[in-house]
Amino acid sequence: MADEEFDLVIPPGTPRTIIRDAALKFDVELVSVTRPLNYANMVNDERELLALRGKKEEIEKANEFLYQKIKEFIDS
């Protein structure tokens, strides 16, 4: 279990510069994943989304980084 990898799905609309910075700053891999989305009248609509894949510790750091950068982007 020590080598278990986790996916952090990146919210659609996240600026590419933030995604790039996270992928370069942390020991993670940028991957494409298919996930069901439920919104408005679209139930279980499957979409390909970007995600960061890596070990739990790196994903937790990347999650905090993405949260802060997206918040800064929205507030600016």
PAVO-175157 format. One record per atom (N, C-alpha, C, O, CB): residue in three letters; z, x negated, y. Coordinates in steps of 0.2 Angstrom, whole numbers, plus 2048, in hexadecimal, padded with zeros to 3 digits. Atoms other than C-alpha are relative to their C-alpha. Last residue first. Glycine has a CB too. Example, Ala and Ser with C-alpha at 12.3 -4.5 7.8 and 13.67 -1.06 7.14 Angstrom:
! PAVO-175157
ser7FF8047FA;ser8247BC7FB;ser803804805;ser80480180B;ser7F97FE802;ala8007FC7FA;ala8277C27EA;ala8007FC806;ala8037F7805;ala806805800;
***
This chain:
! PAVO-175157
ser8038037FB;ser7D682A8C3;ser7FB804804;ser7F8802808;ser7FC7F97FD;asp7FC8007FA;asp7E28348B9;asp7FD7FD806;asp7FE7FE80C;asp8077FD7FF;ile7FF7F97FE;ile7D68388AB;ile803800807;ile80180480B;ile8048047FB;phe8077FE7FE;phe7D18258A9;phe800807803;phe7FD809808;phe7FC8007FA;glu8028037FA;glu7E38208AA;glu7FA802802;glu7F9803808;glu8007F87FF;lys7FC7FD7FB;lys7E882C89C;lys7FE7FD807;lys7FD80180C;lys8077FF7FF;ile8037FA7FE;ile7D9826892;ile804804805;ile801807809;ile8008057F9;lys8078017FC;lys7DF814894;lys7FD807801;lys7FA808806;lys7FC7FC7FB;gln7FF8027F9;gln7F181988F;gln7FA7FF804;gln7F980180A;gln8047F9800;tyr7FD7FB7FC;tyr7ED823880;tyr8017FE807;tyr7FF80280C;tyr8078017FD;leu8057FB7FE;leu7E081687A;leu804806804;leu801808809;leu7FD8037F9;phe8058037FB;phe7ED80887B;phe7FB806802;phe7FA807808;phe7FC7FA7FD;glu7FC8017FA;glu7FB812872;glu7FB7FE806;glu7FB80080B;glu8067FC800;asn7FE7F97FE;asn7EF817864;asn803800807;asn80180480C;asn8048037FB;ala8067FD7FD;ala7E9805863;ala800807803;ala7FE809808;ala7FA7FF7FB;lys8018037F9;lys7FB7FF861;lys7F9802803;lys7F9803809;lys7FF7F87FF;glu7FB7FD7FB;glu7FE80C853;glu7FF7FD807;glu80080080C;glu8077FE7FD;ile8027F97FE;ile7ED80884B;ile805803805;ile80380680A;ile7FF8047FA;glu8058017FC;glu7F27F584A;glu7FD807803;glu7FC808809;glu7FA7FC7FD;glu7FD8037FA;glu8037F9842;glu7FA7FF806;glu7FC80080B;glu8027F97FE;lys7FC7FB7FC;lys7FB805836;lys8027FD806;lys80280080B;lys8068027FB;lys7F9800802;lys7ED7F9830;lys805804804;lys80380580A;lys8037F97FF;gly7FC807801;gly7DC7FC835;gly8068027FE;gly8088077FB;gly8007FD807;arg7FD801807;arg7CE809839;arg8047F9800;arg8017F4801;arg7FB8017FB;leu7FE806801;leu7C980F84B;leu8047FF7F9;leu8088047F8;leu8057FD806;ala7F9801802;ala7C081F84B;ala8017F8800;ala7FC7F47FF;ala8028037F9;leu7FF807800;leu7AF826852;leu8087FF7FE;leu80C803800;leu7FF7FC806;leu7FC8027FB;leu7AB83884D;leu8017F8800;leu8017F67FA;leu807803801;glu7FE807801;glu79E840843;glu8037FD806;glu8017FF80C;glu7F97FC7FF;arg8038057FB;arg7A0852844;arg8017F97FE;arg8067F87FB;arg802802807;glu7FF807802;glu7A4860837;glu7FC7FC805;glu7F67FD807;glu7FE7FF7F9;asp8078037FE;asp7A587283E;asp8017F97FF;asp8067F6802;asp7FE802808;asn802805805;asn7B4879835;asn7F97FD801;asn7F67FB7FC;asn8018037F9;val7FB801805;val7B5888841;val7FE7FB7FA;val7F87FD7F7;val8038077FD;met802804805;met7AA888850;met8067FE7FB;met80A7FA7FD;met7FD7F9804;asn8027FC805;asn7AE89785B;asn7FD7FC7FA;asn7F97FE7F6;asn7FA805802;ala8047FA7FE;ala7B988E867;ala7FE8047FA;ala8028077F6;ala7FA7FE804;tyr7FF7FE7F9;tyr7BF87F85E;tyr7FC806802;tyr7F68077FF;tyr7FE7FA805;asn7FF7F87FF;asn7C287984D;asn801801807;asn8067FF80A;asn8068027FB;leu7FD7FF7FA;leu7BB867848;leu801808801;leu7FC80C7FF;leu7FC7FD806;pro8017F97FD;pro7B8861837;pro804801806;pro8097FF808;pro8038057FA;arg7FA7FC800;arg7B884E835;arg7FE807802;arg7F9808806;arg8057FD805;thr8027F97FF;thr7AA842831;thr8068047FF;thr80A8037FA;thr7FB8027FA;val7FD7FB805;val7AE830834;val7FE807801;val7FD809807;val8087FF800;ser8027F97FF;ser7A582283D;ser8038047FB;ser8028027F5;ser7F8800800;val8047FC805;val7AD81183E;val7FE807802;val80180A807;val8058007F9;leu8037FA7FD;leu7B480484B;leu7FB8037FA;leu7F78007F8;leu7FC7FF806;glu807800800;glu7BE7F7842;glu7FE807802;glu80180C801;glu7FE7FF7F8;val8027FA802;val7D07F2847;val7F88007FF;val7F57FC802;val802806804;asp803802807;asp7D97E284A;asp7FE8067FD;asp8018087F8;asp8057FC7FC;phe7FB7FF806;phe7DD7E785C;phe7FC7FE7FA;phe7F57FE7FA;phe802807800;lys7F98027FF;lys7D67E286D;lys8048007FA;lys8087FC7F9;lys803804806;leu8008077FF;leu7C37E2869;leu8077FE801;leu8097F87FF;leu7FC7FE806;ala802803806;ala7C37F4862;ala8007F8800;ala8017F57FB;ala7F88027FF;ala7FC7FF805;ala7CE7FA870;ala7FE7FC7F9;ala8027F97F6;ala8018087FE;asp7FA8047FE;asp7C47F387E;asp8058007FA;asp8087FB7F8;asp803802806;arg801807801;arg7B47FA876;arg8067FB801;arg8077F77FD;arg7FA7FE805;ile801801807;ile7BB80B875;ile7FF7F97FE;ile8027F67F9;ile7FA8057FD;ile7F9800803;ile7C280A886;ile7FF7FF7F9;ile8037FC7F6;ile803807802;thr7FC8067FE;thr7B180588D;thr8077FF7FD;thr8097FA7FB;thr8007FF807;arg802806805;arg7A8812883;arg8047FA802;arg8057F67FD;arg7F97FF801;pro8058057FD;pro7B182088D;pro7FF7FA7FB;pro8047F77F8;pro8037FD807;thr7FD8067FE;thr7BA82C882;thr7FB7FB802;thr7F67FA7FF;thr8047FD7FA;gly8008017F8;gly7B083C882;gly8047FA802;gly8047F9808;gly803806803;pro8078007FD;pro7B4841870;pro801800807;pro80580380A;pro7FD8067FD;pro8027F97FD;pro7C683C86B;pro7F97FF803;pro7F77FB807;pro805802806;ile8008007F8;ile7C782C861;ile7FD807802;ile7F8809800;ile7FB7FA802;val8067FD7FD;val7CC82F84F;val801800807;val80680180A;val8008077FD;leu7FE7FD7F9;leu7D982284A;leu7FA803803;leu7F67FF805;leu8047FB804;asp8057FE7FB;asp7D681E837;asp803803806;asp808808806;asp7FB8057FD;phe7FF7FA7FD;phe7E381582C;phe7FA801805;phe7F87FC808;phe807801804;glu8037FF7F9;glu7E2807820;glu800807802;glu80080C7FE;glu7F87FD800;glu8037F97FF;glu7ED803811;glu7FE800808;glu8017FE80C;glu8068067FF;asp8078017FD;asp7EF7F080E;asp7FD807802;asp7F7807803;asp7FC7FD7FB;ala8008047FA;ala8027F180C;ala7F9800803;ala7F97FE809;ala8037F97FE;met8007FC7FA;met800800800;met8007FC806;met7FF7FE80C;met806805800;
***
